[in-house]
C-alpha cells in the first residue's frame, strides 16, 4: 500500500514537469483590467490592500460598539 501511494505521489509530481507549457493557460486577448488584477493577485498586492480595508472595517465596527457602551 505504501509503495502504491509513493508511486502515485511521484507520478503526480513528474507529470507537470514533462507537460511543460501544456499546463499553462495564456490568453492573448485578455483585457488590461484583468491583466492588472492578475498581477495584483500574483504578487500579493490584492491581499495586502484588502487586509487594510478589512482592518479599517473591523476598527469602525469596534468603535461603534464601544461608543454604544
C-alpha positions in Angstrom: 0.0 0.0 0.0 2.8 2.4 0.9 4.5 1.6 -2.4 1.4 2.4 -4.4 0.9 5.7 -2.5 4.6 6.6 -3.2 4.2 5.8 -6.9 1.1 7.9 -7.1 2.8 10.8 -5.4 5.9 10.6 -7.7 3.6 10.4 -10.8 1.7 13.5 -9.6 5.0 15.4 -9.3 6.5 14.2 -12.5 3.6 14.8 -14.9 3.7 18.6 -14.7 7.4 18.6 -15.2 7.1 16.8 -18.5 4.0 18.7 -19.6 5.9 22.0 -19.9 3.8 24.8 -21.3 0.8 22.5 -21.9 -0.5 23.2 -18.4 0.0 27.0 -18.6 -3.0 29.0 -19.6 -2.3 32.1 -21.6 -4.8 34.4 -23.1 -3.5 37.0 -25.6 -6.8 38.8 -25.7 -7.1 39.4 -22.0 -8.4 42.9 -21.2 -6.0 45.3 -19.4 -8.2 45.4 -16.3 -7.9 41.6 -16.0 -4.2 41.7 -16.5 -3.8 44.3 -13.8 -6.0 42.2 -11.4 -4.0 39.1 -12.1 -0.7 40.9 -11.5 -2.0 42.2 -8.2 -3.1 38.6 -7.2 0.2 37.1 -8.3 2.4 39.5 -6.3 0.1 39.6 -3.2 -0.8 43.2 -3.6 -4.5 42.5 -3.6 -4.4 40.6 -0.3 -2.3 43.4 1.3 -4.8 46.0 0.2 -7.8 44.0 1.2 -6.4 43.4 4.7 -6.0 47.1 5.2 -9.7 47.6 4.2 -10.8 44.7 6.4 -8.9 46.1 9.4 -10.5 49.5 8.9 -13.9 48.0 8.7 -13.4 46.0 11.9 -12.0 49.0 13.7 -15.1 51.1 12.7 -17.4 48.3 14.0 -15.4 48.1 17.2 -15.5 51.8 17.7 -19.3 51.9 17.1 -19.8 49.1 19.6 -17.6 50.9 22.2 -19.5 54.2 21.6 -22.8 52.4 22.5 -21.3 51.2 25.8 
